């Protein structure tokens, strides 16, 4: 069974730890780059969630 690891580009150490663990048990996996929500504008977020109500950064 193939596994998918969702990982932020800014977290290469976390990706390496997961890759090491999965490889050690022979698990097949694929990395899927995560979207960093901290980099999204309010307009981009509202595209998926609707209008924001007092969203704070």
mmCIF file as Biopython writes it, N, C-alpha, C and O atoms, coordinates in Angstrom:
data_model
#
loop_
_atom_site.group_PDB
_atom_site.id
_atom_site.type_symbol
_atom_site.label_atom_id
_atom_site.label_alt_id
_atom_site.label_comp_id
_atom_site.label_asym_id
_atom_site.label_entity_id
_atom_site.label_seq_id
_atom_site.pdbx_PDB_ins_code
_atom_site.Cartn_x
_atom_site.Cartn_y
_atom_site.Cartn_z
_atom_site.occupancy
_atom_site.B_iso_or_equiv
_atom_site.auth_seq_id
_atom_site.auth_asym_id
_atom_site.pdbx_PDB_model_num
ATOM 1   N N  . UNK A ? 1  ? 0.851   -1.166 0.000  1.0 0.0 1  A 1 
ATOM 2   C CA . UNK A ? 1  ? 0.000   0.000  0.000  1.0 0.0 1  A 1 
ATOM 3   C C  . UNK A ? 1  ? 0.899   1.231  0.000  1.0 0.0 1  A 1 
ATOM 4   O O  . UNK A ? 1  ? 1.857   1.312  0.770  1.0 0.0 1  A 1 
ATOM 5   N N  . UNK A ? 2  ? 0.586   2.180  -0.862 1.0 0.0 2  A 1 
ATOM 6   C CA . UNK A ? 2  ? 1.356   3.403  -0.951 1.0 0.0 2  A 1 
ATOM 7   C C  . UNK A ? 2  ? 0.829   4.415  0.067  1.0 0.0 2  A 1 
ATOM 8   O O  . UNK A ? 2  ? -0.377  4.542  0.277  1.0 0.0 2  A 1 
ATOM 9   N N  . UNK A ? 3  ? 1.763   5.128  0.690  1.0 0.0 3  A 1 
ATOM 10  C CA . UNK A ? 3  ? 1.417   6.173  1.649  1.0 0.0 3  A 1 
ATOM 11  C C  . UNK A ? 3  ? 1.795   7.526  1.061  1.0 0.0 3  A 1 
ATOM 12  O O  . UNK A ? 3  ? 2.665   7.620  0.195  1.0 0.0 3  A 1 
ATOM 13  N N  . UNK A ? 4  ? 1.139   8.556  1.537  1.0 0.0 4  A 1 
ATOM 14  C CA . UNK A ? 4  ? 1.426   9.914  1.108  1.0 0.0 4  A 1 
ATOM 15  C C  . UNK A ? 4  ? 1.811   10.733 2.339  1.0 0.0 4  A 1 
ATOM 16  O O  . UNK A ? 4  ? 1.146   10.675 3.373  1.0 0.0 4  A 1 
ATOM 17  N N  . UNK A ? 5  ? 2.890   11.491 2.208  1.0 0.0 5  A 1 
ATOM 18  C CA . UNK A ? 5  ? 3.323   12.374 3.287  1.0 0.0 5  A 1 
ATOM 19  C C  . UNK A ? 5  ? 3.091   13.801 2.816  1.0 0.0 5  A 1 
ATOM 20  O O  . UNK A ? 5  ? 3.654   14.233 1.810  1.0 0.0 5  A 1 
ATOM 21  N N  . UNK A ? 6  ? 2.263   14.525 3.547  1.0 0.0 6  A 1 
ATOM 22  C CA . UNK A ? 6  ? 2.030   15.933 3.252  1.0 0.0 6  A 1 
ATOM 23  C C  . UNK A ? 6  ? 3.040   16.713 4.080  1.0 0.0 6  A 1 
ATOM 24  O O  . UNK A ? 6  ? 3.061   16.616 5.307  1.0 0.0 6  A 1 
ATOM 25  N N  . UNK A ? 7  ? 3.884   17.492 3.392  1.0 0.0 7  A 1 
ATOM 26  C CA . UNK A ? 7  ? 5.014   18.122 4.064  1.0 0.0 7  A 1 
ATOM 27  C C  . UNK A ? 7  ? 5.262   19.523 3.512  1.0 0.0 7  A 1 
ATOM 28  O O  . UNK A ? 7  ? 5.255   19.739 2.300  1.0 0.0 7  A 1 
ATOM 29  N N  . UNK A ? 8  ? 5.481   20.474 4.429  1.0 0.0 8  A 1 
ATOM 30  C CA . UNK A ? 8  ? 5.828   21.838 4.036  1.0 0.0 8  A 1 
ATOM 31  C C  . UNK A ? 8  ? 7.255   21.892 3.511  1.0 0.0 8  A 1 
ATOM 32  O O  . UNK A ? 8  ? 8.141   21.220 4.039  1.0 0.0 8  A 1 
ATOM 33  N N  . UNK A ? 9  ? 7.478   22.688 2.475  1.0 0.0 9  A 1 
ATOM 34  C CA . UNK A ? 9  ? 8.824   22.845 1.927  1.0 0.0 9  A 1 
ATOM 35  C C  . UNK A ? 9  ? 9.800   23.359 2.981  1.0 0.0 9  A 1 
ATOM 36  O O  . UNK A ? 9  ? 10.993  23.062 2.929  1.0 0.0 9  A 1 
ATOM 37  N N  . UNK A ? 10 ? 9.285   24.135 3.942  1.0 0.0 10 A 1 
ATOM 38  C CA . UNK A ? 10 ? 10.157  24.703 4.977  1.0 0.0 10 A 1 
ATOM 39  C C  . UNK A ? 10 ? 10.475  23.725 6.110  1.0 0.0 10 A 1 
ATOM 40  O O  . UNK A ? 10 ? 11.099  24.103 7.101  1.0 0.0 10 A 1 
ATOM 41  N N  . UNK A ? 11 ? 10.046  22.472 5.963  1.0 0.0 11 A 1 
ATOM 42  C CA . UNK A ? 11 ? 10.287  21.463 7.002  1.0 0.0 11 A 1 
ATOM 43  C C  . UNK A ? 11 ? 11.039  20.248 6.454  1.0 0.0 11 A 1 
ATOM 44  O O  . UNK A ? 11 ? 10.541  19.125 6.546  1.0 0.0 11 A 1 
ATOM 45  N N  . UNK A ? 12 ? 12.225  20.455 5.889  1.0 0.0 12 A 1 
ATOM 46  C CA . UNK A ? 12 ? 12.946  19.313 5.312  1.0 0.0 12 A 1 
ATOM 47  C C  . UNK A ? 12 ? 13.393  18.288 6.358  1.0 0.0 12 A 1 
ATOM 48  O O  . UNK A ? 12 ? 13.461  17.097 6.055  1.0 0.0 12 A 1 
ATOM 49  N N  . UNK A ? 13 ? 13.694  18.724 7.566  1.0 0.0 13 A 1 
ATOM 50  C CA . UNK A ? 13 ? 14.115  17.774 8.606  1.0 0.0 13 A 1 
ATOM 51  C C  . UNK A ? 13 ? 12.973  16.830 8.980  1.0 0.0 13 A 1 
ATOM 52  O O  . UNK A ? 13 ? 13.197  15.639 9.192  1.0 0.0 13 A 1 
ATOM 53  N N  . UNK A ? 14 ? 11.772  17.351 9.059  1.0 0.0 14 A 1 
ATOM 54  C CA . UNK A ? 14 ? 10.601  16.510 9.373  1.0 0.0 14 A 1 
ATOM 55  C C  . UNK A ? 14 ? 10.378  15.497 8.252  1.0 0.0 14 A 1 
ATOM 56  O O  . UNK A ? 14 ? 10.067  14.334 8.512  1.0 0.0 14 A 1 
ATOM 57  N N  . UNK A ? 15 ? 10.536  15.942 7.010  1.0 0.0 15 A 1 
ATOM 58  C CA . UNK A ? 15 ? 10.384  15.030 5.877  1.0 0.0 15 A 1 
ATOM 59  C C  . UNK A ? 15 ? 11.428  13.931 5.934  1.0 0.0 15 A 1 
ATOM 60  O O  . UNK A ? 15 ? 11.113  12.765 5.693  1.0 0.0 15 A 1 
ATOM 61  N N  . UNK A ? 16 ? 12.650  14.280 6.246  1.0 0.0 16 A 1 
ATOM 62  C CA . UNK A ? 16 ? 13.717  13.280 6.314  1.0 0.0 16 A 1 
ATOM 63  C C  . UNK A ? 16 ? 13.444  12.249 7.406  1.0 0.0 16 A 1 
ATOM 64  O O  . UNK A ? 16 ? 13.666  11.056 7.200  1.0 0.0 16 A 1 
ATOM 65  N N  . UNK A ? 17 ? 12.963  12.700 8.567  1.0 0.0 17 A 1 
ATOM 66  C CA . UNK A ? 17 ? 12.632  11.755 9.657  1.0 0.0 17 A 1 
ATOM 67  C C  . UNK A ? 17 ? 11.559  10.771 9.203  1.0 0.0 17 A 1 
ATOM 68  O O  . UNK A ? 17 ? 11.667  9.569  9.443  1.0 0.0 17 A 1 
ATOM 69  N N  . UNK A ? 18 ? 10.521  11.293 8.544  1.0 0.0 18 A 1 
ATOM 70  C CA . UNK A ? 18 ? 9.451   10.408 8.080  1.0 0.0 18 A 1 
ATOM 71  C C  . UNK A ? 18 ? 9.953   9.458  6.999  1.0 0.0 18 A 1 
ATOM 72  O O  . UNK A ? 18 ? 9.603   8.278  7.000  1.0 0.0 18 A 1 
ATOM 73  N N  . UNK A ? 19 ? 10.773  9.965  6.074  1.0 0.0 19 A 1 
ATOM 74  C CA . UNK A ? 19 ? 11.317  9.120  5.015  1.0 0.0 19 A 1 
ATOM 75  C C  . UNK A ? 19 ? 12.177  8.007  5.612  1.0 0.0 19 A 1 
ATOM 76  O O  . UNK A ? 19 ? 12.101  6.857  5.178  1.0 0.0 19 A 1 
ATOM 77  N N  . UNK A ? 20 ? 12.992  8.351  6.603  1.0 0.0 20 A 1 
ATOM 78  C CA . UNK A ? 20 ? 13.828  7.341  7.254  1.0 0.0 20 A 1 
ATOM 79  C C  . UNK A ? 20 ? 12.984  6.263  7.918  1.0 0.0 20 A 1 
ATOM 80  O O  . UNK A ? 20 ? 13.279  5.073  7.800  1.0 0.0 20 A 1 
ATOM 81  N N  . UNK A ? 21 ? 11.942  6.679  8.611  1.0 0.0 21 A 1 
ATOM 82  C CA . UNK A ? 21 ? 11.079  5.715  9.311  1.0 0.0 21 A 1 
ATOM 83  C C  . UNK A ? 21 ? 10.352  4.801  8.332  1.0 0.0 21 A 1 
ATOM 84  O O  . UNK A ? 21 ? 10.320  3.584  8.513  1.0 0.0 21 A 1 
ATOM 85  N N  . UNK A ? 22 ? 9.774   5.392  7.300  1.0 0.0 22 A 1 
ATOM 86  C CA . UNK A ? 22 ? 9.027   4.577  6.342  1.0 0.0 22 A 1 
ATOM 87  C C  . UNK A ? 22 ? 9.948   3.661  5.543  1.0 0.0 22 A 1 
ATOM 88  O O  . UNK A ? 22 ? 9.601   2.512  5.269  1.0 0.0 22 A 1 
ATOM 89  N N  . UNK A ? 23 ? 11.113  4.164  5.174  1.0 0.0 23 A 1 
ATOM 90  C CA . UNK A ? 23 ? 12.069  3.330  4.433  1.0 0.0 23 A 1 
ATOM 91  C C  . UNK A ? 23 ? 12.556  2.162  5.278  1.0 0.0 23 A 1 
ATOM 92  O O  . UNK A ? 23 ? 12.800  1.073  4.759  1.0 0.0 23 A 1 
ATOM 93  N N  . UNK A ? 24 ? 12.699  2.391  6.587  1.0 0.0 24 A 1 
ATOM 94  C CA . UNK A ? 24 ? 13.194  1.327  7.463  1.0 0.0 24 A 1 
ATOM 95  C C  . UNK A ? 24 ? 12.241  0.142  7.543  1.0 0.0 24 A 1 
ATOM 96  O O  . UNK A ? 24 ? 12.659  -0.970 7.867  1.0 0.0 24 A 1 
ATOM 97  N N  . UNK A ? 25 ? 10.964  0.370  7.252  1.0 0.0 25 A 1 
ATOM 98  C CA . UNK A ? 25 ? 9.998   -0.732 7.275  1.0 0.0 25 A 1 
ATOM 99  C C  . UNK A ? 25 ? 9.573   -1.143 5.860  1.0 0.0 25 A 1 
ATOM 100 O O  . UNK A ? 25 ? 8.668   -1.958 5.679  1.0 0.0 25 A 1 
ATOM 101 N N  . UNK A ? 26 ? 10.253  -0.555 4.857  1.0 0.0 26 A 1 
ATOM 102 C CA . UNK A ? 26 ? 9.974   -0.926 3.475  1.0 0.0 26 A 1 
ATOM 103 C C  . UNK A ? 26 ? 8.687   -0.359 2.918  1.0 0.0 26 A 1 
ATOM 104 O O  . UNK A ? 26 ? 8.145   -0.891 1.950  1.0 0.0 26 A 1 
ATOM 105 N N  . UNK A ? 27 ? 8.190   0.711  3.511  1.0 0.0 27 A 1 
ATOM 106 C CA . UNK A ? 27 ? 6.932   1.301  3.058  1.0 0.0 27 A 1 
ATOM 107 C C  . UNK A ? 27 ? 7.165   2.198  1.848  1.0 0.0 27 A 1 
ATOM 108 O O  . UNK A ? 27 ? 8.104   2.993  1.821  1.0 0.0 27 A 1 
ATOM 109 N N  . UNK A ? 28 ? 6.308   2.063  0.861  1.0 0.0 28 A 1 
ATOM 110 C CA . UNK A ? 28 ? 6.351   2.900  -0.331 1.0 0.0 28 A 1 
ATOM 111 C C  . UNK A ? 28 ? 5.592   4.189  -0.024 1.0 0.0 28 A 1 
ATOM 112 O O  . UNK A ? 28 ? 4.477   4.141  0.496  1.0 0.0 28 A 1 
ATOM 113 N N  . UNK A ? 29 ? 6.186   5.339  -0.340 1.0 0.0 29 A 1 
ATOM 114 C CA . UNK A ? 29 ? 5.519   6.602  -0.039 1.0 0.0 29 A 1 
ATOM 115 C C  . UNK A ? 29 ? 5.843   7.639  -1.096 1.0 0.0 29 A 1 
ATOM 116 O O  . UNK A ? 29 ? 6.810   7.525  -1.850 1.0 0.0 29 A 1 
ATOM 117 N N  . UNK A ? 30 ? 4.999   8.647  -1.118 1.0 0.0 30 A 1 
ATOM 118 C CA . UNK A ? 30 ? 5.201   9.787  -2.015 1.0 0.0 30 A 1 
ATOM 119 C C  . UNK A ? 30 ? 4.982   11.062 -1.214 1.0 0.0 30 A 1 
ATOM 120 O O  . UNK A ? 30 ? 4.031   11.156 -0.437 1.0 0.0 30 A 1 
ATOM 121 N N  . UNK A ? 31 ? 5.848   12.031 -1.398 1.0 0.0 31 A 1 
ATOM 122 C CA . UNK A ? 31 ? 5.710   13.331 -0.735 1.0 0.0 31 A 1 
ATOM 123 C C  . UNK A ? 31 ? 4.766   14.207 -1.543 1.0 0.0 31 A 1 
ATOM 124 O O  . UNK A ? 31 ? 4.872   14.299 -2.766 1.0 0.0 31 A 1 
ATOM 125 N N  . UNK A ? 32 ? 3.844   14.847 -0.838 1.0 0.0 32 A 1 
ATOM 126 C CA . UNK A ? 32 ? 2.938   15.819 -1.443 1.0 0.0 32 A 1 
ATOM 127 C C  . UNK A ? 32 ? 3.235   17.157 -0.775 1.0 0.0 32 A 1 
ATOM 128 O O  . UNK A ? 32 ? 3.105   17.267 0.444  1.0 0.0 32 A 1 
ATOM 129 N N  . UNK A ? 33 ? 3.633   18.181 -1.540 1.0 0.0 33 A 1 
ATOM 130 C CA . UNK A ? 33 ? 3.951   19.468 -0.921 1.0 0.0 33 A 1 
ATOM 131 C C  . UNK A ? 33 ? 2.706   20.094 -0.306 1.0 0.0 33 A 1 
ATOM 132 O O  . UNK A ? 33 ? 1.652   20.165 -0.938 1.0 0.0 33 A 1 
ATOM 133 N N  . UNK A ? 34 ? 2.845   20.542 0.923  1.0 0.0 34 A 1 
ATOM 134 C CA . UNK A ? 34 ? 1.737   21.178 1.637  1.0 0.0 34 A 1 
ATOM 135 C C  . UNK A ? 34 ? 1.657   22.654 1.277  1.0 0.0 34 A 1 
ATOM 136 O O  . UNK A ? 34 ? 2.651   23.262 0.880  1.0 0.0 34 A 1 
ATOM 137 N N  . UNK A ? 35 ? 0.473   23.221 1.418  1.0 0.0 35 A 1 
ATOM 138 C CA . UNK A ? 35 ? 0.281   24.655 1.249  1.0 0.0 35 A 1 
ATOM 139 C C  . UNK A ? 35 ? 0.517   25.306 2.609  1.0 0.0 35 A 1 
ATOM 140 O O  . UNK A ? 35 ? -0.076  24.907 3.611  1.0 0.0 35 A 1 
ATOM 141 N N  . UNK A ? 36 ? 1.385   26.306 2.631  1.0 0.0 36 A 1 
ATOM 142 C CA . UNK A ? 36 ? 1.678   27.026 3.871  1.0 0.0 36 A 1 
ATOM 143 C C  . UNK A ? 36 ? 0.635   28.115 4.054  1.0 0.0 36 A 1 
ATOM 144 O O  . UNK A ? 36 ? 0.701   29.162 3.409  1.0 0.0 36 A 1 
ATOM 145 N N  . UNK A ? 37 ? -0.310  27.873 4.919  1.0 0.0 37 A 1 
ATOM 146 C CA . UNK A ? 37 ? -1.401  28.808 5.158  1.0 0.0 37 A 1 
ATOM 147 C C  . UNK A ? 37 ? -0.951  30.178 5.617  1.0 0.0 37 A 1 
ATOM 148 O O  . UNK A ? 37 ? -1.652  31.167 5.405  1.0 0.0 37 A 1 
ATOM 149 N N  . UNK A ? 38 ? 0.216   30.245 6.247  1.0 0.0 38 A 1 
ATOM 150 C CA . UNK A ? 38 ? 0.718   31.542 6.708  1.0 0.0 38 A 1 
ATOM 151 C C  . UNK A ? 38 ? 1.104   32.452 5.548  1.0 0.0 38 A 1 
ATOM 152 O O  . UNK A ? 38 ? 1.243   33.662 5.727  1.0 0.0 38 A 1 
ATOM 153 N N  . UNK A ? 39 ? 1.276   31.881 4.368  1.0 0.0 39 A 1 
ATOM 154 C CA . UNK A ? 39 ? 1.673   32.675 3.205  1.0 0.0 39 A 1 
ATOM 155 C C  . UNK A ? 39 ? 0.491   33.083 2.325  1.0 0.0 39 A 1 
ATOM 156 O O  . UNK A ? 39 ? 0.670   33.798 1.339  1.0 0.0 39 A 1 
ATOM 157 N N  . UNK A ? 40 ? -0.705  32.636 2.673  1.0 0.0 40 A 1 
ATOM 158 C CA . UNK A ? 40 ? -1.884  32.962 1.882  1.0 0.0 40 A 1 
ATOM 159 C C  . UNK A ? 40 ? -2.472  34.306 2.287  1.0 0.0 40 A 1 
ATOM 160 O O  . UNK A ? 40 ? -2.464  34.671 3.462  1.0 0.0 40 A 1 
ATOM 161 N N  . UNK A ? 41 ? -2.973  35.026 1.315  1.0 0.0 41 A 1 
ATOM 162 C CA . UNK A ? 41 ? -3.653  36.290 1.598  1.0 0.0 41 A 1 
ATOM 163 C C  . UNK A ? 41 ? -5.073  36.001 2.084  1.0 0.0 41 A 1 
ATOM 164 O O  . UNK A ? 41 ? -5.574  34.884 1.952  1.0 0.0 41 A 1 
ATOM 165 N N  . UNK A ? 42 ? -5.705  37.017 2.642  1.0 0.0 42 A 1 
ATOM 166 C CA . UNK A ? 42 ? -7.096  36.852 3.067  1.0 0.0 42 A 1 
ATOM 167 C C  . UNK A ? 42 ? -7.985  36.495 1.878  1.0 0.0 42 A 1 
ATOM 168 O O  . UNK A ? 42 ? -8.918  35.703 2.015  1.0 0.0 42 A 1 
ATOM 169 N N  . UNK A ? 43 ? -7.700  37.076 0.718  1.0 0.0 43 A 1 
ATOM 170 C CA . UNK A ? 43 ? -8.495  36.787 -0.477 1.0 0.0 43 A 1 
ATOM 171 C C  . UNK A ? 43 ? -8.345  35.331 -0.891 1.0 0.0 43 A 1 
ATOM 172 O O  . UNK A ? 43 ? -9.328  34.685 -1.253 1.0 0.0 43 A 1 
ATOM 173 N N  . UNK A ? 44 ? -7.128  34.811 -0.840 1.0 0.0 44 A 1 
ATOM 174 C CA . UNK A ? 44 ? -6.910  33.405 -1.191 1.0 0.0 44 A 1 
ATOM 175 C C  . UNK A ? 44 ? -7.623  32.482 -0.220 1.0 0.0 44 A 1 
ATOM 176 O O  . UNK A ? 44 ? -8.226  31.494 -0.638 1.0 0.0 44 A 1 
ATOM 177 N N  . UNK A ? 45 ? -7.565  32.781 1.044  1.0 0.0 45 A 1 
ATOM 178 C CA . UNK A ? 45 ? -8.232  31.957 2.056  1.0 0.0 45 A 1 
ATOM 179 C C  . UNK A ? 45 ? -9.741  31.993 1.872  1.0 0.0 45 A 1 
ATOM 180 O O  . UNK A ? 45 ? -10.399 30.957 1.968  1.0 0.0 45 A 1 
ATOM 181 N N  . UNK A ? 46 ? -10.302 33.180 1.607  1.0 0.0 46 A 1 
ATOM 182 C CA . UNK A ? 46 ? -11.753 33.283 1.473  1.0 0.0 46 A 1 
ATOM 183 C C  . UNK A ? 46 ? -12.263 32.541 0.242  1.0 0.0 46 A 1 
ATOM 184 O O  . UNK A ? 46 ? -13.446 32.207 0.173  1.0 0.0 46 A 1 
ATOM 185 N N  . UNK A ? 47 ? -11.393 32.280 -0.727 1.0 0.0 47 A 1 
ATOM 186 C CA . UNK A ? 47 ? -11.782 31.480 -1.887 1.0 0.0 47 A 1 
ATOM 187 C C  . UNK A ? 47 ? -12.248 30.094 -1.447 1.0 0.0 47 A 1 
ATOM 188 O O  . UNK A ? 47 ? -13.133 29.503 -2.066 1.0 0.0 47 A 1 
ATOM 189 N N  . UNK A ? 48 ? -11.649 29.586 -0.382 1.0 0.0 48 A 1 
ATOM 190 C CA . UNK A ? 48 ? -11.969 28.239 0.097  1.0 0.0 48 A 1 
ATOM 191 C C  . UNK A ? 48 ? -12.867 28.227 1.320  1.0 0.0 48 A 1 
ATOM 192 O O  . UNK A ? 48 ? -13.554 27.236 1.569  1.0 0.0 48 A 1 
ATOM 193 N N  . UNK A ? 49 ? -12.876 29.310 2.089  1.0 0.0 49 A 1 
ATOM 194 C CA . UNK A ? 49 ? -13.604 29.294 3.358  1.0 0.0 49 A 1 
ATOM 195 C C  . UNK A ? 49 ? -14.745 30.284 3.434  1.0 0.0 49 A 1 
ATOM 196 O O  . UNK A ? 49 ? -15.544 30.207 4.367  1.0 0.0 49 A 1 
ATOM 197 N N  . UNK A ? 50 ? -14.857 31.201 2.505  1.0 0.0 50 A 1 
ATOM 198 C CA . UNK A ? 50 ? -15.868 32.243 2.572  1.0 0.0 50 A 1 
ATOM 199 C C  . UNK A ? 50 ? -15.292 33.460 3.269  1.0 0.0 50 A 1 
ATOM 200 O O  . UNK A ? 50 ? -14.102 33.491 3.579  1.0 0.0 50 A 1 
ATOM 201 N N  . UNK A ? 51 ? -16.118 34.460 3.519  1.0 0.0 51 A 1 
ATOM 202 C CA . UNK A ? 51 ? -15.630 35.702 4.137  1.0 0.0 51 A 1 
ATOM 203 C C  . UNK A ? 51 ? -15.037 35.461 5.520  1.0 0.0 51 A 1 
ATOM 204 O O  . UNK A ? 51 ? -15.550 34.661 6.302  1.0 0.0 51 A 1 
ATOM 205 N N  . UNK A ? 52 ? -13.954 36.166 5.802  1.0 0.0 52 A 1 
ATOM 206 C CA . UNK A ? 52 ? -13.335 36.025 7.138  1.0 0.0 52 A 1 
ATOM 207 C C  . UNK A ? 52 ? -14.031 36.985 8.101  1.0 0.0 52 A 1 
ATOM 208 O O  . UNK A ? 52 ? -14.482 38.065 7.722  1.0 0.0 52 A 1 
ATOM 209 N N  . UNK A ? 53 ? -14.098 36.563 9.324  1.0 0.0 53 A 1 
ATOM 210 C CA . UNK A ? 53 ? -14.706 37.366 10.374 1.0 0.0 53 A 1 
ATOM 211 C C  . UNK A ? 53 ? -13.641 37.758 11.372 1.0 0.0 53 A 1 
ATOM 212 O O  . UNK A ? 53 ? -13.395 37.029 12.333 1.0 0.0 53 A 1 
ATOM 213 N N  . UNK A ? 54 ? -13.003 38.899 11.162 1.0 0.0 54 A 1 
ATOM 214 C CA . UNK A ? 54 ? -11.991 39.368 12.095 1.0 0.0 54 A 1 
ATOM 215 C C  . UNK A ? 54 ? -10.753 38.490 12.147 1.0 0.0 54 A 1 
ATOM 216 O O  . UNK A ? 54 ? -10.159 38.320 13.212 1.0 0.0 54 A 1 
ATOM 217 N N  . UNK A ? 55 ? -10.362 37.939 11.027 1.0 0.0 55 A 1 
ATOM 218 C CA . UNK A ? 55 ? -9.179  37.072 10.987 1.0 0.0 55 A 1 
ATOM 219 C C  . UNK A ? 55 ? -7.948  37.849 11.437 1.0 0.0 55 A 1 
ATOM 220 O O  . UNK A ? 55 ? -7.685  38.954 10.963 1.0 0.0 55 A 1 
ATOM 221 N N  . UNK A ? 56 ? -7.206  37.256 12.354 1.0 0.0 56 A 1 
ATOM 222 C CA . UNK A ? 56 ? -5.987  37.884 12.849 1.0 0.0 56 A 1 
ATOM 223 C C  . UNK A ? 56 ? -4.794  37.158 12.300 1.0 0.0 56 A 1 
ATOM 224 O O  . UNK A ? 56 ? -4.858  35.962 12.015 1.0 0.0 56 A 1 
ATOM 225 N N  . UNK A ? 57 ? -3.710  37.872 12.151 1.0 0.0 57 A 1 
ATOM 226 C CA . UNK A ? 57 ? -2.452  37.261 11.716 1.0 0.0 57 A 1 
ATOM 227 C C  . UNK A ? 57 ? -1.542  37.133 12.893 1.0 0.0 57 A 1 
ATOM 228 O O  . UNK A ? 57 ? -0.422  36.641 12.756 1.0 0.0 57 A 1 
#
